[in-house]
Amino acid sequence: MISYKPFYETLLKKNITEYQLIFKQGFSANTLHRIKKGMAITTKTLDDLCYVLDCEVSDIIKFEKE
């Protein structure tokens, strides 16, 4: 199962809020809702998040065996 726990840790570490991602970086509220609920996001969105947050994919998602 893919976990987005690293995403929230990265936001905290970089002092960036979801509000800033939506209103200053142009991410949709639906995208952040999908992340919060553990739903799938596209690789394009993942790429965009890595670019904006200046981080690696592993700083946004990780795989957890159930």
N, CA, C and O of each residue as an XYZ file, in Angstrom:
264
protein
N       0.849     -1.177      0.000
C       0.000      0.000      0.000
C       0.894      1.239      0.000
O       1.900      1.291      0.708
N       0.526      2.210     -0.781
C       1.263      3.464     -0.842
C       0.811      4.367      0.305
O      -0.385      4.546      0.533
N       1.775      4.928      1.019
C       1.496      5.842      2.120
C       2.016      7.237      1.753
O       3.083      7.383      1.157
N       1.243      8.241      2.118
C       1.635      9.624      1.875
C       2.185     10.281      3.144
O       2.325     11.503      3.198
N       2.493      9.483      4.152
C       3.017     10.035      5.399
C       4.254     10.906      5.168
O       4.359     11.970      5.778
N       5.196     10.494      4.308
C       6.360     11.356      4.066
C       5.995     12.732      3.488
O       6.708     13.709      3.713
N       4.889     12.803      2.747
C       4.445     14.071      2.168
C       4.185     15.096      3.266
O       4.643     16.236      3.183
N       3.450     14.685      4.288
C       3.120     15.609      5.370
C       4.349     15.956      6.209
O       4.460     17.072      6.716
N       5.265     15.010      6.354
C       6.518     15.294      7.058
C       7.350     16.311      6.271
O       7.975     17.195      6.857
N       7.353     16.181      4.942
C       8.092     17.113      4.088
C       7.472     18.506      4.148
O       8.195     19.501      4.214
N       6.147     18.587      4.125
C       5.483     19.889      4.246
C       5.866     20.558      5.562
O       6.176     21.749      5.590
N       5.844     19.805      6.631
C       6.186     20.342      7.944
C       7.635     20.807      7.985
O       7.938     21.889      8.488
N       8.527     19.978      7.450
C       9.954     20.302      7.449
C      10.238     21.566      6.631
O      11.103     22.361      7.000
N       9.523     21.751      5.538
C       9.752     22.900      4.655
C       8.847     24.085      4.992
O       8.875     25.116      4.321
N       8.046     23.914      6.047
C       7.156     24.976      6.499
C       6.223     25.466      5.385
O       6.077     26.667      5.158
N       5.597     24.505      4.697
C       4.650     24.792      3.621
C       3.292     24.212      4.017
O       3.210     23.092      4.521
N       2.242     24.974      3.786
C       0.898     24.512      4.136
C       0.157     24.019      2.894
O       0.548     24.308      1.764
N      -0.902     23.282      3.125
C      -1.762     22.857      2.021
C      -2.369     24.084      1.349
O      -2.534     24.110      0.130
N      -2.696     25.084      2.132
C      -3.238     26.334      1.593
C      -2.289     26.929      0.555
O      -2.723     27.351     -0.517
N      -0.996     26.964      0.873
C      -0.009     27.507     -0.053
C       0.062     26.677     -1.332
O       0.205     27.227     -2.424
N      -0.036     25.354     -1.198
C      -0.002     24.501     -2.389
C      -1.195     24.771     -3.298
O      -1.070     24.749     -4.522
N      -2.345     25.025     -2.697
C      -3.551     25.263     -3.487
C      -3.552     26.665     -4.101
O      -3.733     26.816     -5.310
N      -3.352     27.682     -3.272
C      -3.549     29.055     -3.736
C      -2.312     29.717     -4.319
O      -2.436     30.664     -5.096
N      -1.118     29.242     -3.963
C       0.091     29.867     -4.501
C       0.775     29.008     -5.556
O       1.452     29.536     -6.439
N       0.606     27.691     -5.477
C       1.268     26.796     -6.421
C       0.308     26.201     -7.446
O       0.752     25.607     -8.428
N      -0.993     26.350     -7.238
C      -1.961     25.934     -8.238
C      -2.407     24.480     -8.199
O      -2.999     23.991     -9.162
N      -2.133     23.782     -7.102
C      -2.635     22.405     -6.980
C      -4.113     22.462     -6.639
O      -4.566     23.388     -5.967
N      -4.863     21.473     -7.101
C      -6.293     21.478     -6.815
C      -6.551     20.941     -5.407
O      -5.806     20.111     -4.885
N      -7.624     21.442     -4.819
C      -8.026     20.962     -3.494
C      -8.353     19.477     -3.567
O      -8.137     18.741     -2.604
N      -8.877     19.035     -4.713
C      -9.206     17.628     -4.897
C      -7.950     16.758     -4.829
O      -7.990     15.660     -4.274
N      -6.846     17.236     -5.385
C      -5.597     16.475     -5.333
C      -5.159     16.281     -3.892
O      -4.790     15.174     -3.499
N      -5.196     17.341     -3.105
C      -4.795     17.232     -1.705
C      -5.780     16.385     -0.908
O      -5.391     15.693      0.033
N      -7.047     16.439     -1.284
C      -8.053     15.577     -0.655
C      -7.730     14.109     -0.944
O      -7.828     13.268     -0.051
N      -7.351     13.801     -2.176
C      -7.013     12.432     -2.562
C      -5.795     11.942     -1.774
O      -5.756     10.794     -1.334
N      -4.814     12.808     -1.602
C      -3.628     12.442     -0.827
C      -4.022     12.175      0.622
O      -3.597     11.184      1.215
N      -4.827     13.053      1.181
C      -5.244     12.926      2.580
C      -6.003     11.618      2.816
O      -5.878     11.001      3.874
N      -6.788     11.204      1.822
C      -7.582      9.972      1.947
C      -6.815      8.726      1.493
O      -7.354      7.619      1.523
N      -5.549      8.907      1.069
C      -4.738      7.757      0.658
C      -5.110      7.205     -0.710
O      -4.831      6.045     -1.012
N      -5.731      8.024     -1.527
C      -6.148      7.595     -2.858
C      -5.021      7.837     -3.862
O      -4.024      8.488     -3.551
N      -5.195      7.308     -5.050
C      -4.165      7.410     -6.085
C      -4.065      8.830     -6.641
O      -5.060      9.545     -6.756
N      -2.833      9.214     -6.981
C      -2.581     10.457     -7.713
C      -1.747     10.083     -8.935
O      -1.147      9.009     -8.980
N      -1.713     10.960     -9.909
C      -0.978     10.652    -11.134
C       0.523     10.867    -10.924
O       0.946     11.562     -9.999
N       1.301     10.262    -11.793
C       2.748     10.479    -11.735
C       3.086     11.919    -12.112
O       4.107     12.445    -11.669
N       2.260     12.554    -12.911
C       2.449     13.970    -13.249
C       2.309     14.826    -11.988
O       3.109     15.733    -11.758
N       1.304     14.536    -11.183
C       1.119     15.251     -9.927
C       2.296     15.004     -8.998
O       2.785     15.926     -8.346
N       2.745     13.771     -8.940
C       3.908     13.422     -8.124
C       5.139     14.204     -8.581
O       5.897     14.724     -7.763
N       5.322     14.276     -9.883
C       6.431     15.036    -10.461
C       6.319     16.525    -10.107
O       7.311     17.157     -9.743
N       5.116     17.073    -10.215
C       4.890     18.483     -9.891
C       5.163     18.759     -8.406
O       5.759     19.782     -8.065
N       4.737     17.865     -7.539
C       4.984     18.033     -6.107
C       6.484     18.002     -5.810
O       6.983     18.806     -5.022
N       7.192     17.076     -6.440
C       8.642     16.990     -6.247
C       9.322     18.276     -6.694
O      10.256     18.746     -6.044
N       8.860     18.842     -7.793
C       9.443     20.080     -8.313
C       9.193     21.246     -7.355
O      10.114     21.984     -7.005
N       7.944     21.400     -6.942
C       7.571     22.522     -6.081
C       8.218     22.410     -4.703
O       8.671     23.405     -4.136
N       8.257     21.188     -4.173
C       8.821     20.994     -2.837
C      10.336     20.786     -2.863
O      10.976     20.702     -1.815
N      10.902     20.704     -4.070
C      12.340     20.480     -4.233
C      12.780     19.260     -3.426
O      13.636     19.344     -2.545
N      12.160     18.113     -3.760
C      12.426     16.892     -3.011
C      12.389     15.678     -3.925
O      12.122     15.793     -5.121
N      12.659     14.529     -3.355
C      12.621     13.263     -4.080
C      11.243     12.610     -3.909
O      10.469     12.988     -3.030
N      10.957     11.640     -4.753
C       9.682     10.909     -4.672
C       9.524     10.280     -3.288
O       8.424     10.250     -2.736
N      10.621      9.782     -2.735
C      10.573      9.130     -1.416
C      10.220     10.115     -0.300
O       9.886      9.695      0.808
N      10.291     11.409     -0.577
C       9.880     12.411      0.398
C       8.383     12.682      0.328
O       7.852     13.474      1.107
N       7.704     12.025     -0.606
C       6.257     12.211     -0.760
C       5.488     10.912     -0.522
O       4.446     10.916      0.134
N       5.998      9.811     -1.049
C       5.316      8.525     -0.879
C       6.292      7.459     -0.407
O       7.506      7.569     -0.578
N       5.715      6.422      0.196
C       6.500      5.232      0.518
C       5.583      4.021      0.431
O       4.364      4.134      0.560
N       6.192      2.866      0.210
C       5.442      1.625      0.120
C       5.452      0.944      1.476
O       6.509      0.790      2.087
N       4.281      0.534      1.951
C       4.153     -0.192      3.204
C       3.447     -1.503      2.926
O       2.354     -1.523      2.361
N       4.081     -2.608      3.328
C       3.427     -3.901      3.185
C       2.307     -4.008      4.219
O       2.457     -3.608      5.373
N       1.196     -4.553      3.773
C       0.054     -4.687      4.681
C       0.156     -5.973      5.462
O      -0.714     -6.268      6.282
